[in-house]
Amino acid sequence: MKTLIASLLLMAGLFGAGQARAAIDVYTFDSDAQEQTFRELTKELRCPKCQNQDIADSNAGLAKDLRDKTYQMVRDGKSKEEVVDYMVARYGNFILYDPPLMASTLILWLGPLLVIVIGTATVVVRSRRRVPATEQRPEPTLSPEEQARLAALLKEEEKQ
């Protein structure tokens, strides 16, 4: 029984190792400069499917296609700017982790600051508008009949 379990575990490990090995991309370059450019680009470009991973770390099929296209363009002698321009033209500024400051991305840059300023202004205005509790409610005045009634009720309570 133990040998059967050991055999199954060994087969599962070999199967898993084969899958892990298949996910590793191997790229060869003509120079170290090309390899460095490729590595920088794959770290700077965001996977459109994963949205929070760069294409170097993503296992999505689209990320692999983007790595292959980046590799092809770098091997063809394209500059870093040309590769980025191609990817932006195809996928938009979303593919960049650090989108450029433009009218369309202004909300991304100024949004958090705007929220903080509006929140602080709201807190300041509301705190200054507060009126002390003594000024909020004027003292009620009782008519002579009400004062007499109140005095009578207090005397009755004292008797009990």
N, C-alpha and C positions, 0 to 999 in steps of 0.2 A: 504494500500500500504506500509506504514511504517513497519507494522508487517511482511509483506512478505520479505522485504529487511532485517529486523533484523533477521528473521529466516534463510534466506540464509547465512548471515554473520556468524551466530552462527554455522550453519552446516559446513561452510567452515573452521571456526576456529577449530571445533572438528576434522574435517578430517585432517587438518594440524598438529594438536597436536598429533594425532595418528601416523602420519608419523615421526614426530620428536622423539617421544618416542620409536619407533621401531629401530631408528638408534643408541641408547645408548646400549653399550655392558656392561654386568654385569659379572664380574669375581670374584670368591671367592677363597681365598688362605688359606693355612694351617698356614702361619705365616706372620708377617709383613715383614720379610726379603725377602720372595718370592714375595710379592706385590711390594716392593721397586725395586727388580731386574727386574720385569716385566715392571714397569713404566720407569725405566732407559732404558731398551732395546727398548721399543716402541718409545721413544724419540730419540734414537740413530740410528734407522734403517729408511732408506728413502723408501718411496713408489715407486716401479719401474714404476707404471703407472702415478702417479701425478708428479714425478720427483722433486718437490720442497716442499714436505710436508713429515713429518715423519709419520709412520704408526699409531701413536696415534691420529693424527689430521685428517687423510684422511678418506673420506667417500667411497672410491672406494672399490669394492668387493674384489680385490686382497689384499688391505690393511687389510680388515677384516679377510681374510684367514691367512695373516701373523700374525695378532694379535692372532688369535686362535691357530696357530701353536706355537707361542712364549709362550702363556699361557700353552699349553699342555706340552711343553718341560720344562718350569719352574716348573710346578706341578709335573713332573716326576723326579725332582731333578737335572736337568741339570744345569751346571754352566753358567754364563754369557758368558764366552769364548766359551763354546760348542755351545750355541745358535747362537752366532755371526759366528762361523766357519761353522755351518750348513747353515745359510742364505747366507754367502759369497760363499760357494761351490755351492749353488743352483742358486743364482742370480748375482754373481760376486761382485767385490769391489764397484760397483756402488751403492749398497744398503747401503753402509756406508757413512755418512755425512763427516767423516774424514778418507779418504782412507789412507792406510799405504804407506810409502815412499818405492817404488819399482821401478825397471827399467821401467815397463809399466806405472806407474803413475808419473814418473819424470817430464813429460811435464806439468802435472797439477800443480806441485809445482814450477817449474822453469820458466814456460811459461810467466807469468806476469812480472817477474823480467827481463827475456830476452828481452821482448818487450820494457821495459823502458830503458834498457841499449842500445839497438840498436837505439832507437829513440833519446836518448841523444847524442850518438856518431854521428849520422847523422846531428843533428842540429849543433854540435860543428864543425864538418868537413866543412859543408857548410858555416858556418859563417866565418871561417878562410880563406876560398878560395876566398871570395869576394874581388874584387879589387876596390879601390876607383874610382868614376866616372871620375875623371880627368886623371887617368892612363889607363882607358879602351879604349878611342878613341884618337888617336893622332890628333894633329891639322892638318887640311888639308892645303897643300901648293898650291898656285895658280901659274900657269905659267904667264909670263909677258903679254901675250895676254889676259888671263882671268882677270888679274888685271886691265888692261886698259879697258876692257869691263865693269867690275864692277864699275870702277870710272865713266865711261860714264853714266851708268844707274843711279848711285846715283846723278850725276849732273842733269840729266833729271828730276828726281823725285823732286829735290829741286826747280826746276823752276816752277813746277806745283803747 
